[in-house]
C-alpha cells in the first residue's frame, strides 16, 4: 500500500469517527421535539448509510489504484543507451536482425559528401538505444540530447537535438547517428528519454554525464517519483567474433 493510499484511508477513518458526532449535535439543535430520539435515529441511519456507501466507494477506488500501480510495476520497462563509435554504416558490427539506424537529414547529407575511401576508413559516433523489462513494447519515445557545441574559437553554445520513436520493441536496437555540421566538436551534458509502457505508465530516463548517473522517474522529475538510480561506468568492450 502506497503512502498516498494510507493518508487517504486515514482521512476516511477520521471522517467516519467525527461525522456521526457532528450529525448528532446538529440534529439535537434542530429537532427539539419530545420524540427527538426517533428523528435522531432516523437521520443517523440515513447519514450513516451515505457515509458507509461513500466509504465503500472510496475503498474500491483506492484498491483499483493500488492494482493499477502493481500492474505498472510488473510491466515496467527500462530503456538503456550506450555510446558507440563505429563505421559509417556499422560495417563489421555484430548486429541483431531487427537493428535499425535512423537516417536523419544530417546523416544522409554527411554520407553523401564522402568518397568511397572515406566511407571505408571513417567512423562516426552512434548512440544505441534499447529496452529491458517485462513489457514487450514501449511507445511515444522522445530522445533529447542536451549538449554544448564548440565552434572554431572554442566558444560553447548550448543546443538540443530531438529524436522521436513511435514504438520500440524488446530485442530491437536503434542506432542514432550523432552529427552536427555547425561545430567542430561537442560535449554531451545529458540525454533524456521519455516513453510510455504497455500499461500507460509514463517514465522519464535521465542519462547525466555531469553527475555520471542514470535515473528513472515516473510522471515528472522529482525525488518523490524516483524509481532507480545507478552510476554510469565507462566500459571498454572487446568483441572476439570480430577479431577473427
N, C-alpha and C positions, 0 to 999 in steps of 0.2 A: 504494500500500500504506500502510495507516494505521500510526501509531506503535505502537498496541497489537499489531497483527499482527506488526510487526518484532520486538517484545520477545518474543512467544511463539515465533517462529521461532528467535530467538537461544537461547532456553531449550531448544528441541528439539535444536538443533545441539550445544549444550554437553552435553546428556544423551547424545547419540549418541557423543560423544568419551569421556565419563567412565564410562558404564555398562560397556563392554567391559573396561576396566581393573579395575573393581570386581568384575565377574563372574570374571575371570581370577584375581584374588587369592583370592576365596572358594573357587574350585574347587581351587586348589593346596593350600589349607589343609585342605579337607575330603576330598580324594581322593588320599592319599599312596600310590598304587599304582605298580607298575612300569610298567604301561601307562596312567599318568595322562594322558599326552598324548592318548590316544584319548578318554578321558572329557571332558577339557577341550575337545577338538574337537567332541564330540557336543553338550555343553551350550552351548558357544559358538555353534554353529549354531542350537541351539534358541532361546536367548535373543536371538540376532541376528535370527531370523525374527520373534519377538514385537516387538522394537524396531522392525524395519522396517515391520511391519503397523501398529503404533501411530503411527509417523511418517507413513505414508501417509494414515491416517485423519485425523490432526490437520491435515495439509496440505490435505486435501479440505474439512474444516470451515472452515479459515481462508479458503480460496478462496471457499467459499459465503458467508461473512460479508462478504468484500470485494465479491462480486457483489451481495449484498443492499444494502450501503451505496451502491454505484454506482447501483442501481435507485432507491434512496431519493432520491439527489441528482437523478437525471434526472426523477423525478416529483414533485419538491418544489414545493409551493405556498406563496406568501407572502400573508398577509392584509394588508389596509390599512384604516385607519379615518380618517375625516375629520369634522371638526366643521362642522355646517351649521345656520344659523338661517333658518327658513322658515315659511311659512304652516302653520297647524294641520293642514291636510290636504294640505300641499305643493302647493297650487294655484299654477299658473303655472310650475312647475319642469319642465324637460325630462327626464322620467324614462324609464328603459328599460321595455320591455314586461313584464319579469318582476321589476319592483321591488316590494318588499313593505315594509309598515310594521307593526311589532309592536304590537298593541293590548294593552298591559298594562292591568291593572286601574286603575292610577293615571291612565293616559292616557284611558281610557274615561270615568272619573268627571270628569276635568278638562274633557273636551269637552262632556259632558252639562250641566255647570254654566254654560256660556257662552251668551250670547244670539246671535242671528243677526248682529248688528252686531259683536259682539266676535269672532265667528268669522271675519268678513270682514276685520277690521283687525288682528287679533292675530298674533303669531308665536311660535315655540317652538324650543328647541334640540333638534336631532337629531344623532345620530352615525351616519354612513353606513359600512357595512362591506361589503367585497367581497374577492375574492382573485385573484391573478395567478400565473402559473407554468405548469408543464407538465401538472399533474394537472387533470382536468376537475371534480373534486368533492373537497371536504373534509368530514369527519364529526366528530360529537361536539364541536361548538364550544361553549366556555363563555366568556362575556364578563363580566369582573368589573370594575366601576367602583369605584375607591377614591378617596374624596373627604372633604373637611371640609364639613359643613353648618354654616351660620351662622344663629343664631337672632336674635330681635329685639334681644337685648342684645349682639350681636356676639361671642358665645361660639362657639368652633369645636368641632364634635363629629365624630369620625371615623366614617365609615359606609361600607358596601359594598352595591352593587346587583349582582345576578347575573342574566344572561340565558342561556338555553340554546337553541342552534340545532342540531337533529339533523343537518342537511345544508345545505351551501351550494355551489351550482354556479357554474362560471365564467360571468361575464357577469351574474350575478344580484346585485342590490344590496339590502341590508337596511337599513332606517332604524329606529333605536332612539330613540323619544321620551324625553327626559330630563326627568322631573318628580319633584319631591319637595315634597309639600304641608306637610311638617313644618318647613321652613325657608324663610326669605325669599330666601336665596341659597345658593350652594355653590361650592366651589373644587375642581376635579378635581386629584388628585395623579398618578394613573396609571391606565392601563387595561391589563388582562391578557387575552389571548385564547389559550386552549389548544385545539388541534384535532389531528386525525389525518388523514394523507394517504391516498391510494389504495393505497400500499404499506405501510400500517400504521406509518408513522413519526410519532411524537408531536412536535409543535412547540409552543413557547411564544413568544408575541409580547408584548413589553412596550413600551407607549407611555407614556413617563415625561415628565410636564410639569414636573418639578422640575429634571431634568438636561437636558431638551429633546433627548432621544434616543429612537430606536426600535431595539429589539434583538430578534433572533430567536435562540432556543436550541433544542437538541434535548434531550429527556428531562427535564432539570432545569436550573435557572438556575445556571450557573457559567461561569467563563472558559473551561474546557475544552470545554464544549458550545456555545459561542457560534458562531453561523453568520455573522451580519452585523449591523453597527451603522451607523445613519445618523442625521444630525441632523434635528430637527423644525424646519421653517421655516414661518412663517406666510405664507400666500398669499392675496392679495385677488383674487377672481375677477370677471370681467366676462362676462356672457352676452349676446352680440349678438342671438340669436334671441328672447330675452325682452324686449328693449328696443324692438322694432319696434311 
